[in-house]
Amino acid sequence: MHLKKPWGDVRAYVLNQTCTVKLITLDSDQQTSLHYHLLRDDMWVILDDGLEVRIGDDTYQCHEGDEFVITAEQAHMIKSRGGKGRVLEVNFGYTSEDDTHRLEDPYGRKVETESELEI
């Protein structure tokens, strides 16, 4: 499965409801939305230097090989600070674009309103 996003693209290599494996590629100076998932946990393995990761209130300047676990309901995002950057993402649980709840989005896509944030 290949999904084109405004910030780059996502290629899913394994897609099922137990575990899904994806390769996320961010274009130069782009970022994902700040978002969370209700029905899955994510694990990220940073494949390239020059990425910034935000998980909850913490921000990390990443290096190749850094690993992060994002639990369900934790807000998170990835940002490229220069060239293209890749992240191996492993999802545990229900994997669907319907379970992406955006809090901030630089591309004008729908974000959660305050009344929708009761998680």
C-alpha atoms as a printed R data frame, in Angstrom:
    type eleno elety resid chain resno       x      y      z
1   ATOM     1    CA   MET     A     1   0.000  0.000  0.000
2   ATOM     2    CA   HIS     A     2   1.330  3.430 -0.925
3   ATOM     3    CA   LEU     A     3  -0.187  6.629  0.509
4   ATOM     4    CA   LYS     A     4   0.868 10.045 -0.760
5   ATOM     5    CA   LYS     A     5   0.787 12.711  1.967
6   ATOM     6    CA   PRO     A     6   1.367 16.474  1.688
7   ATOM     7    CA   TRP     A     7   4.648 16.055  3.592
8   ATOM     8    CA   GLY     A     8   5.950 12.971  1.720
9   ATOM     9    CA   ASP     A     9   4.706  9.391  1.562
10  ATOM    10    CA   VAL     A    10   4.041  6.177  3.497
11  ATOM    11    CA   ARG     A    11   4.592  2.654  2.187
12  ATOM    12    CA   ALA     A    12   3.039 -0.184  4.195
13  ATOM    13    CA   TYR     A    13   4.853 -3.489  3.752
14  ATOM    14    CA   VAL     A    14   2.736 -5.543  6.116
15  ATOM    15    CA   LEU     A    15  -0.862 -4.523  6.843
16  ATOM    16    CA   ASN     A    16  -3.043 -6.436  9.255
17  ATOM    17    CA   GLN     A    17  -4.783 -5.727 12.506
18  ATOM    18    CA   THR     A    18  -2.157 -7.254 14.774
19  ATOM    19    CA   CYS     A    19   1.005 -5.618 13.441
20  ATOM    20    CA   THR     A    20   1.635 -3.300 10.494
21  ATOM    21    CA   VAL     A    21   5.076 -2.290  9.195
22  ATOM    22    CA   LYS     A    22   5.528  0.993  7.284
23  ATOM    23    CA   LEU     A    23   8.320  3.084  5.843
24  ATOM    24    CA   ILE     A    24   7.612  6.797  6.346
25  ATOM    25    CA   THR     A    25   9.537  9.236  4.137
26  ATOM    26    CA   LEU     A    26   9.373 12.947  4.870
27  ATOM    27    CA   ASP     A    27  10.312 15.399  2.149
28  ATOM    28    CA   SER     A    28  12.837 18.153  2.929
29  ATOM    29    CA   ASP     A    29  11.654 20.641  5.565
30  ATOM    30    CA   GLN     A    30   8.244 18.963  5.974
31  ATOM    31    CA   GLN     A    31   6.410 17.548  8.969
32  ATOM    32    CA   THR     A    32   3.511 15.290  9.839
33  ATOM    33    CA   SER     A    33   0.519 16.621 11.716
34  ATOM    34    CA   LEU     A    34   0.534 16.538 15.494
35  ATOM    35    CA   HIS     A    35  -1.864 13.642 16.031
36  ATOM    36    CA   TYR     A    36  -2.734 10.627 18.141
37  ATOM    37    CA   HIS     A    37  -4.371  7.215 17.723
38  ATOM    38    CA   LEU     A    38  -6.909  5.613 20.030
39  ATOM    39    CA   LEU     A    39  -6.600  2.024 18.853
40  ATOM    40    CA   ARG     A    40  -2.896  1.383 18.387
41  ATOM    41    CA   ASP     A    41   0.623  1.871 19.695
42  ATOM    42    CA   ASP     A    42   3.500  2.805 17.382
43  ATOM    43    CA   MET     A    43   7.212  2.059 17.445
44  ATOM    44    CA   TRP     A    44   9.550  4.259 15.403
45  ATOM    45    CA   VAL     A    45  13.082  3.424 14.299
46  ATOM    46    CA   ILE     A    46  14.852  6.495 12.886
47  ATOM    47    CA   LEU     A    47  16.694  5.593  9.671
48  ATOM    48    CA   ASP     A    48  18.260  8.990  8.839
49  ATOM    49    CA   ASP     A    49  19.854 11.823 10.798
50  ATOM    50    CA   GLY     A    50  18.182 15.229 10.734
51  ATOM    51    CA   LEU     A    51  14.722 14.377 12.033
52  ATOM    52    CA   GLU     A    52  12.941 15.895 15.006
53  ATOM    53    CA   VAL     A    53  10.375 13.846 16.912
54  ATOM    54    CA   ARG     A    54   7.760 15.183 19.297
55  ATOM    55    CA   ILE     A    55   6.008 12.775 21.650
56  ATOM    56    CA   GLY     A    56   3.688 14.373 24.179
57  ATOM    57    CA   ASP     A    57   5.519 17.402 25.607
58  ATOM    58    CA   ASP     A    58   9.001 16.044 24.761
59  ATOM    59    CA   THR     A    59  10.995 16.914 21.613
60  ATOM    60    CA   TYR     A    60  14.019 14.903 20.430
61  ATOM    61    CA   GLN     A    61  16.722 15.733 17.858
62  ATOM    62    CA   CYS     A    62  17.165 12.296 16.304
63  ATOM    63    CA   HIS     A    63  20.029 10.269 14.941
64  ATOM    64    CA   GLU     A    64  20.028  7.136 12.831
65  ATOM    65    CA   GLY     A    65  19.112  4.149 14.997
66  ATOM    66    CA   ASP     A    66  17.134  6.039 17.665
67  ATOM    67    CA   GLU     A    67  13.981  4.185 18.715
68  ATOM    68    CA   PHE     A    68  10.730  5.464 20.235
69  ATOM    69    CA   VAL     A    69   7.520  3.873 21.483
70  ATOM    70    CA   ILE     A    70   4.327  5.925 21.243
71  ATOM    71    CA   THR     A    71   1.390  4.558 23.193
72  ATOM    72    CA   ALA     A    72  -2.249  4.991 22.187
73  ATOM    73    CA   GLU     A    73  -3.606  8.474 22.974
74  ATOM    74    CA   GLN     A    74  -0.094 10.046 23.009
75  ATOM    75    CA   ALA     A    75   0.224 13.034 20.666
76  ATOM    76    CA   HIS     A    76   3.175 12.726 18.278
77  ATOM    77    CA   MET     A    77   4.736 14.126 15.098
78  ATOM    78    CA   ILE     A    78   7.888 13.900 12.968
79  ATOM    79    CA   LYS     A    79   9.659 16.848 11.341
80  ATOM    80    CA   SER     A    80  12.452 16.941  8.756
81  ATOM    81    CA   ARG     A    81  15.106 19.556  9.554
82  ATOM    82    CA   GLY     A    82  16.720 19.711  6.140
83  ATOM    83    CA   GLY     A    83  16.919 16.794  3.723
84  ATOM    84    CA   LYS     A    84  14.575 13.875  3.279
85  ATOM    85    CA   GLY     A    85  14.202 11.618  6.284
86  ATOM    86    CA   ARG     A    86  12.942  8.068  6.772
87  ATOM    87    CA   VAL     A    87  11.345  6.331  9.738
88  ATOM    88    CA   LEU     A    88  10.466  2.651 10.053
89  ATOM    89    CA   GLU     A    89   7.087  2.516 11.812
90  ATOM    90    CA   VAL     A    90   5.608 -0.589 13.397
91  ATOM    91    CA   ASN     A    91   1.965 -0.341 14.489
92  ATOM    92    CA   PHE     A    92   0.511 -2.636 17.148
93  ATOM    93    CA   GLY     A    93  -3.288 -2.791 17.144
94  ATOM    94    CA   TYR     A    94  -5.924 -1.479 14.738
95  ATOM    95    CA   THR     A    95  -4.207  0.332 11.843
96  ATOM    96    CA   SER     A    96  -6.446  2.654  9.849
97  ATOM    97    CA   GLU     A    97  -6.347  6.238  8.603
98  ATOM    98    CA   ASP     A    98  -9.730  6.578 10.374
99  ATOM    99    CA   ASP     A    99  -7.856  6.362 13.698
100 ATOM   100    CA   THR     A   100  -5.710  9.445 13.025
101 ATOM   101    CA   HIS     A   101  -6.918 12.315 15.206
102 ATOM   102    CA   ARG     A   102  -5.135 15.553 14.277
103 ATOM   103    CA   LEU     A   103  -4.484 18.278 16.844
104 ATOM   104    CA   GLU     A   104  -2.421 20.554 14.557
105 ATOM   105    CA   ASP     A   105  -1.904 20.358 10.813
106 ATOM   106    CA   PRO     A   106   0.200 22.692  8.636
107 ATOM   107    CA   TYR     A   107  -1.591 21.467  5.482
108 ATOM   108    CA   GLY     A   108  -5.134 22.565  6.345
109 ATOM   109    CA   ARG     A   109  -6.577 19.107  6.962
110 ATOM   110    CA   LYS     A   110  -9.320 18.714  9.569
111 ATOM   111    CA   VAL     A   111  -8.180 18.952 13.198
112 ATOM   112    CA   GLU     A   112 -10.043 17.883 16.322
113 ATOM   113    CA   THR     A   113 -12.223 20.517 17.935
114 ATOM   114    CA   GLU     A   114 -12.156 20.926 21.698
115 ATOM   115    CA   SER     A   115 -15.507 19.102 22.045
116 ATOM   116    CA   GLU     A   116 -14.113 16.126 20.082
117 ATOM   117    CA   LEU     A   117 -11.065 15.764 22.357
118 ATOM   118    CA   GLU     A   118 -12.802 13.774 25.079
119 ATOM   119    CA   ILE     A   119 -10.649 10.642 24.863
